[in-house]
Every structure is written in C-alpha cells, then in structure tokens.
Amino acid sequence: MPALDEAIARNIEHLRPWMHWIVYEPASVNDRVNLIESWNGQWADGGDSVFGVFLGDEVIGGTGLHRRVGTGGIELGYWIGKDHIRNGYATELA
C-alpha cells in the first residue's frame, strides 16, 4: 500500500486532468484498502477489473477494464506516472 500511495502522491497534478478519482487524494490507508477490496469484489462478480502496473517493485501506474460504456462494451482505462510516460507502457497495457 505505501508504494501505491507514493506513486499517486508523486503524480497528483499529472493525473488531475484525466482521473476523476484524484479529487479524493490523498486517501487514507483504510479508504484505499476498502477501495481495492471493492474492486476485487466487482471482479469476482463479473464486473470491472482493476490492476496495478509495476516496474520491478515500483508502482508506475494502474489499469482497468470498465463496463461503464453500455451493454457489451468495455472501456480500457489507465494511468502511467509522469516519470514513466513515453516508454510504451500504456501501449503494452492496451
């Protein structure tokens, strides 16, 4: 959890234009644990899938498949930390 907190904290301004959830940052450890547990529950129920993006042990972003675009549609969402953009990670995720 600390690695995710640090990655988000380093990238708040970088993420602000695109990630609606950034307004809730910094999140408490308890809130982040609850959020991750809710994602796991959604995935288990056939809903959204959310994953961390790592370079070795470092959190460099996140990605997910979201069912918010209508019946049968799936939206790919992602973020890559500012220190790791333009390295092909988002392309690899897609």
Residue pairs with C-beta under 8 A, 6 or more apart in sequence:
1 29
1 32
1 33
3 57
3 58
3 59
4 32
4 52
4 59
5 26
5 27
5 29
5 32
6 59
7 58
7 59
7 60
7 61
7 81
8 15
8 22
8 25
8 26
8 27
9 25
9 26
10 81
10 82
10 83
11 79
11 81
11 82
12 22
12 25
14 81
14 82
15 22
15 79
16 22
18 79
19 79
24 31
27 35
36 50
39 48
39 49
39 50
39 64
42 48
42 49
42 50
43 49
43 50
47 67
48 64
48 65
48 66
48 67
48 68
49 64
49 65
50 62
50 63
50 64
51 62
51 63
51 64
52 59
52 61
52 62
53 59
53 60
53 61
53 62
53 63
53 78
53 80
53 89
53 93
54 60
55 84
55 89
59 81
60 80
60 81
60 83
60 84
60 89
61 78
61 79
61 80
61 81
61 84
61 89
61 90
61 93
62 78
62 79
63 76
63 77
63 78
63 79
63 93
64 76
64 77
64 78
65 74
65 75
65 76
65 77
66 74
66 75
66 76
66 77
67 73
67 74
67 75
68 75
69 75
76 93
76 94
78 90
78 93
78 94
80 89
80 90
